[in-house]
Amino acid sequence: MKRSIKVIGKLITGMVALTLLALILPGLSVAQEPVECESDYTVQSGDWLAKIAEQHYGDYSLYPAIVLATNARSALDSSYATIADPWQLEPGWKLCLPSVQTAQSGFTVDALKNAEYLSEWTASGKALLTDGEYRESIVPGSATKIVVILSDRMAFGYTSDGQPLAATILITDPGGSGTFYYLSAVIEQDGQPVNIAATLLGDRIRINSLAVKGDEIVVDMVTQGPDDPLCCPTQRVVQKYALQGEQLMQTSSQVFGEAETAAAIPLEGTLWKLDGYLNSQGEWVSVLPGTEVTVKFDAGQVGGSAGCNSYFGPYERSDNSLTFGVIGVTETYCVPEALMDQEGAYLAALESVASYQIADSELWVANAEGETVLTFSVLEPAPLTGTTWRLNGYNDGKGGFVSVLSGAEITAVFGDDGKVTGSAGCNDYTASYAVEDNAITFGPAATTRKMCSEPEGIMEQESAYLAAIESTTAFQIEGDELTLTNADGVRVATFAIFDAEAAAASGIVGMVWQWVSTQTPTEKITVDDPDKYTIEFLPGGQVNVQADCNVAGGTYTTSDSHIKITITTTTLAACPPGSLGDQFIKELNEAVIFLFEGNDLLIDRIYDSGTMRFAQAE
């Protein structure tokens, strides 16, 4: 009898435990198989999920499996992280990396970009995407298209009955005024993503974040406040949704603060950085990683960088209306081609501008139909003091403004004690300075007494630089660029920020790297003679490059795992047939991310166009 009572007690205890588990973990089915981690991974500074997936699986689109596996493990083991928003990782988080077979069998970004979604705008009520996009004529034969685009904002979790769940944002341009954002819930059926529910979030809104928390989808967005025009939403709202059957039901909506008015930050005198734009296909796209597009309004004249070229022209504004006159542009061609495409789309969007609004430190610009065509944020200036400024160009005293010689870095560090110190290329120098508002004056510079012969012209450059700063009467900082001007308003020197400690800590400095291969999405390019294609990162932020029969020089900057390489000079010898010299320089100019694999240096190029692999020279 005692034995029977003991068995029944165990059964009751087990049933209670299962019941409690189901209550505690509503996002997981009790019957779900335990998640197997092929390995664990600790998040490092500069990591993001697509990068981790690319490193571990060789395929960035498998990152949803990491989210789902980690969340499933965290429900059973609190040492694992809970990833609500895949765009937000913290260093130190413990992730579960399932096997590649498991990752490929579930949700992938590629599968979601080629799935069928519900749409109230298409004739069939559905839109089968191809690489994240669907197009359909408004009426047969019409050139005007309904365009449906899958946003790169995605979140992953589990439904209340334990099914993997993907929350996605679908953006629809129906061919008229308005750009409509939909929240879509996607589940797996027979190994395929199936969109079973969708709901409208709003017209011309902005998504701040998308997360799955428990069995709810949480959308943090900016929508129109009571007095906002459709073009320019300012009201932050956080809405929660639950999947109930084949419907997304809103469970709560919280408004944060009142709608902002348009005068928080002045349009004029502020340096604005482009965040996103509407391209010629009616698609909303973000600025290419590693590129910067700016605009500044000042007394009826607008100017800035379009990413490659500088531009300038007149503008008129009245209240919230804004129009541009004829825009002039310099005529430089930059690589990659995507940068020039972005520049063209940006300049075309400027021509269509009719109104603007400023809210939450952001500038929203719309066309005559009220569609938002450009969005900007404030580009905060770097501090003058405590920053290492590296000279990019200077007035040579002969009527020219010239670049710094490769291998002859010139720097300036402004101290709080009224002293500026640095390297003048050969000698170190120090001088006094005084600042009042944007006025600045320098005292005579004291230098060490070395004589340098390399590179040729270094001593002449040093003398011209020191003379230039002594003639300075004003300075201006825009973003990470410092410009010094004289009493006539003429540029005498331009600087950019360089973080020498970060560059040294990155592990790329102090050695010569040989290019051994490039892996693109479609092919692998193997370099037969790596010793002919090298790059050396110097401590001062400059690079020395061997590109087959040519030598080149330029600059670089790093921030965490981000890198920007700019090749500014090169010899023009004719290399033998089959040379990869031009391609090598082109790919270096496209660098955006660097990381290490063993002793090899990997450099990811812009737009996911390929990864360069380098080995240390012997």
N, C-alpha and C positions, 0 to 999 in steps of 0.2 A: 504493500500500500504506500509506504513512504517513497518507494522508487517512482510510482506513478505520479504522486503529488509533485515530486522534484521535476519530472519531465514536463508536466503541465505548467509548472512555474517557469521553466525555461522558455516554453512556447509563448506564454503570456509576456515574459520579459522581452523576447524577440519581437513580438508584435508591437509592443509599446515603443521599442527602439525604432522599428521601421516607421511607425506613425510619427514619432518625433522627428526622424530624419526627413520625412516628407514635408513636415511643417517648417523645419529649419531651412531646407533646401528646395524651395518651390520651383527653382529653375532646373532641377535635375530629376529625371525619372528614377525611381527606385530600381527599376529593372535595367537601367542603363549599364553597359559594360564599363568596368573601371578604365580610366584613361591611362594609357601607357606612355610614359615619357622616354623617348629614346635618349634624351639628355636634358639636363637643366642648364639654364643660362641666366647669368646675372647682368642686368641692364647697366651699361656704361654711359657716361656722359656723352652726348651727341648721338646716341642710338635712336632709331625709330624702327617700327616693326617691319616695314618693307625692307629695310637695310639688313635686319637680322635674318629675315627669310631668304634674302638673296645670298647672304654669306653661308647660311646653313644648308639651304636646298638648291641654290643656284637659280631660284625663281622667286622674285619679290611677291608675285600674286598669290603665294601660298600662305601669306601672313595671317589670314583669318583662322587657319588651323591652330596657330600659336595662341590666339585669343581664346578660342573655344576650349582648347586643352588646358590652358592655364586657369581659366575660370572654373572648369570642372574640377581640377585638382584643388583649387583654393577653397572650394566648398567642403573638401574633406581634410585639407591640410593647410592651416593658416599661414604656413611659411611661404606659400605661393601667393603671388599678387592677384588682385581682382582687377581686370582691365575693363572698365566701363566704356571709356572713350579711347579707341585705338590711336588717336592722335596725341594722347597724353601718357607718356611713360616717365617714370622717375628712376634715377640711378639707384642701384641697389635692389630693385625689384627682382624677384626670382620667377623665371618663366619656365613653363613646361614645353619642350620641343618634341612633338610626336615624330614618328618616322615619316619619311617622304611619301611612302605609300598611303599612310593615313591622311597626310596633308592633301594629297592629290585627290583622294576619294570624297572629300567634303567640299564646303564652300571654297571657291577661289575667286580672286578678283576677276580673272579672265572669264570664268563661268558667269559671274554676275554681269559683266559687260556684254555678254552675248546671250542673255536670257530674254524671255518675253515678259513684258510688264503691262499692267492694266493702265488704260488711258481713256479719259472721257473726251479726248479731242480727235482721236483717229476714227475712221469709218467703221473699223471692226471692233473698236473698244479695247484694242491691244496694240502694243508696239514691240516688235521683235528687234532688239538692238543688235547692231554689228559694231564691235569694238566700242561700245558705249554710246552709240548714236542710232537714231531712227529718223528717216525723212519720208514725208508723204505729201503729195500735192493737196492743196485745200480742196480743189475740184480737179477732176481729170484734165490733164493738159495744161494746168496752171503752172506758171513759174514760181508762184508763191508757195512756200512749203511750211508745213507743220514740222517743227524740229523738236525731238525728244532726246535729252541728254542725261546720262547717268553721272551724277556728281561723284567726286572722289571721296566725299564724306560717307563713311560706312561705319556701322557698329555691329557687334555680334554678341549673342548670348543664347539663352534657352527659353523656350516657351514654358508655360506652367506644367505641361505634360512631358517635358524633357526633350523636345525636338530642337535641334539647332535652328537658330533664328538669325537672319540678317536684316538689319534696318538700313535702308538706303534712301537717298534723296534723288528724285527725278525732277528735272527742270524742263518745262515745256514752253516753247515759243510758238504760239498758234498762228503766226504770220501777220498779226495785227499788233496793236498796242498791248503791252503786258507780257510779263515773264512769270510763269506760274510754277510754284514749288510744291511737290507732293512728297509725303512720307510714305514709303512702301515697306510692307512686311513680307519677307521672303522666307520660305521654309524649304527643306529638302524632301523631294518625293522621288523614289527610285534613283537616288543619286544625282538628281538634277534640281537646280533652283527653281522654285515655283512661287510667283508673286500672288499671294492669296488675298491681300487687302491693301488698300491705299486710301489716303485722305489728303485733302488740300490744306497746305499750311498758309499760303498767301501769295500775293502778287508782288514781285520785285522786293522780296524780303532778303535778309542776309542771315546765313546760318553761322552761329558762333561755335556750336558744338553739337554732337550727336552721340548719345550713349545708350547702352542697355544696362539697366540696374534692376536686378532681380528679374521679374517678368514684365517690367515696364520699359518703354522706350521714352527717353528724355530728350527733348529738343530745346536748345537754348538759341534764341534767334532775335533779330531786330526786325520789327514790323512797324506799320504806320500807327502813329499816335493819333489822338483826336483831331489835331490840326495839321497833320503832315500831308503833303501831296504824295501821290502814289510813287513818284520817282525817288523820294528821299525819306525812307523810314528812319525813325530815331528811337522808337519805343522798344526796350528790351523786355522779352517775355520768355518764360520757361514753361513749356507745356509737357505733360506726361500722357502717354497713350498705353493702352493694354490691348492685346490681341484677343478678341472674344469671338471664337468661331472663325468666320471669314470677314470680320469687321475690325477696324482699328477704332477703339472708343477712347475719347479723351477723358482722362480721369482727374486732371487738375490743370489749372492755368494760373500762373503767378506773374503779375506785372511788377517791374522794378523801376520805381521812380517815375517822374513825369517826363513827357517828351521834351527833348532838348530844343532850344531855339537856335537860330542859325548864326548868332553873333559870338559864340563861345571863343572861337579863334579867328583872327582876321584872315581874309582871303589873301590880301596883299602883304608882302613882306615875310610870308611864311614859305619855307621850302617844303614842298609836298612830294611824296614818293608814291609812285603808282603801285597799287596792289592788284588790280584786276581790270579787265576791259572786255567789251563786247566786240567780237571779231566780225569779219565780213560775212560769215555763215550764220550770224546770229547766236553764236555760242559764247557763253561767259567763261573766260579763261583767266588763270592767274599768271602773274609775271614769271618769266623763266627763272629758275633758280640761278643764283650767281650773277644776275643782271640787275641794273638799277635804272629806272626811268623817273625823271624829276620834272617839276614845273615850279616856276616862281613868277608871281604877278607883282608888278611894280610900276605904278604911275602910268598905266595904259600900255605898258610893254610886258610881254610874256617871254620867257625863255627857259631853257633847261636842257637836259640830256634826254634824247629819245632812245637811249640804250647803246647806240653806236655813234650817231651824229648829234651835234648840237643843233638846236632850233631856236627861232626867235620870231617875233611879230607883234602886231598890235592886238588889243582886245578892248571891248566895251562892256560895262556892266551897269545895271540899274536895278536896285533891290536884289531880287534873286535871278534876274536874267543875266546871261553871259554869252557873248559871241566873240569869235576871233576873226581877224582880218587875214590877209595873205601871210602864210607862214613860210619863212625862209629856213633852209636846211643846208648844213655842210654836206660834202659829197665824199665821205669815206665809206668804203665797203668793209664790213666786219664779218667774221665767221663766229659761230656757224650760221648757216642760211636761216635757221629758225629765228635768230636774233634780228635779222633784217626783216623777216616776215612780221615779227612782233612790232618792230619800229614802224613799218608801213601801216599796220592796223591801228596803232596808237595815233599816228598823225592823221589818218583818215577819220578816226573817231573825234579828234579835235575839231575838224571841219563841221561836224554835225551838232556841236554843242549849242544848247539854247538856254539852259538854266543850271543852277547849282544850289547846293545846300551843305552846310557844315554842321556836324553833330558828333559828339563824343570823339573829338580830335580827328575826325574823318571828313574828307571832302567828297561829296557825291555829285557827279556831273551827268546831266540828262540831255537827250535830244528833244526836238520839237514835239515828238509824240509822247514824251514823258518817260521814255525808256532810259534807265541808267546805262550809260555807255563807258564811264570811267569811274573808278573809286581810288582815292588817295588817302594816305595817312601822313601825319607830320613826321618829317625827318629831323629828329632832334640833333642840334649841333653838339659836337664833342667839346669837352672843356679845353681851353687854351693851356692851362697849367696841368702838370702831372702827366701829360700825354707825350709820347715819343712821335714827333713829326718827321717824316722822311721827305726830303726835297724831290719833287718831280720835274720842275722846270724853273728857270731863272732868266733874268735879263742879263745878257752877256756884256752890257755896256757899249755895244756896237750897233744898237738898234734892233737886235734880235732877241727873241725869247726861245731858249734852247733847252733840250732835255739833258739830264745828268748823264755823265759818262758811265758806261757799264763798268762795274768794279771799283767805283769811286763814290761810295755812299756818303750823302750829306744829311745830317740830322739836326734837330733843334728840340730842346727840352726846356720849357719855361717853368721856372720854380716860383714858389710863393714868396721867395725872398727878393724878387726883382732881378734875378739873374737868369740869363739864358745860356745853356751850355750845349755842346754837341761836337760832332765831327764835321770839319769843313772839307772832307775828302781825303786829305793827307794829314793835316794837323788837327788837334783838338782845339776848341776855342771857348771863350766865355766873354759875355758882355752884359752890361746892365740894360734893363728895359723898363719902360713905364707905360701903363695903360690907363686910359680914361674913356669909358664907353667903348667905341670902336676905334679910337685913336691910339696909336702906339708909336713910341720912339725908341731907338736903340742908341746906346753909347758906343764908343770905339771898342772893337773886339781885341782881346789879348789871345795870342795863340802860342802853341808850342813851336819849335824851330826846326822841324824836320824838312828835308827835301825829298820829294818823291818823283820818280821818272815814269812810273806805270800806273794807269794807262796814259798814253800820250795826251798831253794837254791838261793834266790833273792840277798843276799849280796855277795855270791861267784860270781854270774853273774856280779854284778856291778863292783867288783874289776877286774875281767878278762876283761871286756869291756874297763875300763879306762886304763888298762895296754896295751891293744891292740892298742888304738888310739895313745898312746905315742910312740909306736914302728913304726908308719906309716911314710913312706917316699914318697909315690906317691898316686895319686887318678885318677880315670877314671869315667866319667859319660857317660852312654849309655842309651839314652831315658830317662826314669824316674828312673834309677837305678844308685847308687853311690857305687863304690868299692874302698876300701882302701887296700893298699899292703905295706909290709915292704921292707927292703933293699934287701932281698933275692927274692923278687917278689911274696911272698906268701900272699894270702888273709888274712887280719886280721879282716875285717868287711865289710858287705854289707848292704846297705840301699835302701829303696824305698820312693818315695814321699808320704806324707800323708797330706791332707788338712783338718785340724781339724775344721776350721770354716765352711767349706762346709758341713762336716758331721753333725755338730751340727745344722746348718741351715736346714738340710734336714728333720728334725723332727723324725728321727728314733732312735736317741740317747737318753739314759736316761730312758729307760723303757724296760720291758720284753714283748716280743711278743710271743703269742701262735699260733701255726699252727692249723687252723680249717678246711681247705680244699685245694684241688688242682683241678682246672678245666683244663682238657686236651681237645684236639680237638675231642676226642671220648667218654670221660666219666668224671664224677665228683667223686673225692675221698674225702669222709668225714672222718675227724679224730674224733674217739669216745672219746678220752681222750686228749684234747688239752694241758692240764697242764703237760703232759709228753713229749711234743715236743715244746721246747721254744728256742728262740734266744734273746740274749741281745747284743746290739751294744754299745761298750764302747767308751768314747770320744777319746781314743788314737788310734783307728783304729783296735781294737781287738774285737773278738766275744766270748761270752760264750754260749755254746749250751747244751741243755738237749735233748738227743735222746733216749727216753724211758728209759731203764735201764743203758744207757751209758752217759757219759759227754764228751764233745769235746770242742776244742778251735781252734782258727784260726785268720785270719785277714780279713779286708774288706776295700774297697776304694769306694768313690762316686764321681761323677762328673755330675752336673745337675741331671738328672733323671736316670743316669747310675749307676750301682752298680756291684762290683765284690766281691764275698765271696770265701775265700779259707780256707777250714777246713784242718788243718795241724796235729792235734793230737786228738786221741779219745781212751777211754778205750774200752776193748774188752770183756765185759761181755756178756753172752748168754741170750738174752731177751726171753720172753715167745713167743710161736707160735702166729702168726698174728701180730707181732711187725712191726711197720713202721719205726723203727730207721734207718736202712740202706737207705731206700728210702728218708727219711727226709734229711740226710746228702748229698745224691746224688743230690737231687733237689736244696739244698742250693748252692752247687758247680756249678750249672748251671745258677745261677742268672745273669741277664744282665740289667734289667730295674726295677725301683720301682716307685710306685705312691700310692696315697691315695684315698680311696672311703669312705667318711664319716670319721669315726674313725679307719677304717680298713686299714692295710698296704697290698698292693698287690705287689707281686714280679713276674715279667715275666721271664720265663726261656728261655734259649738259643734255637734258631731255632724254635720259636713259639711252643715249645713243651708243654706249659702249664702255668697256672698262679696260684701261691700259695697265699692263703689268710691268714692273721694273724689278731688276735684281741689282744688288750692290756690286759695283765694279771691284774686281780683285786688285 
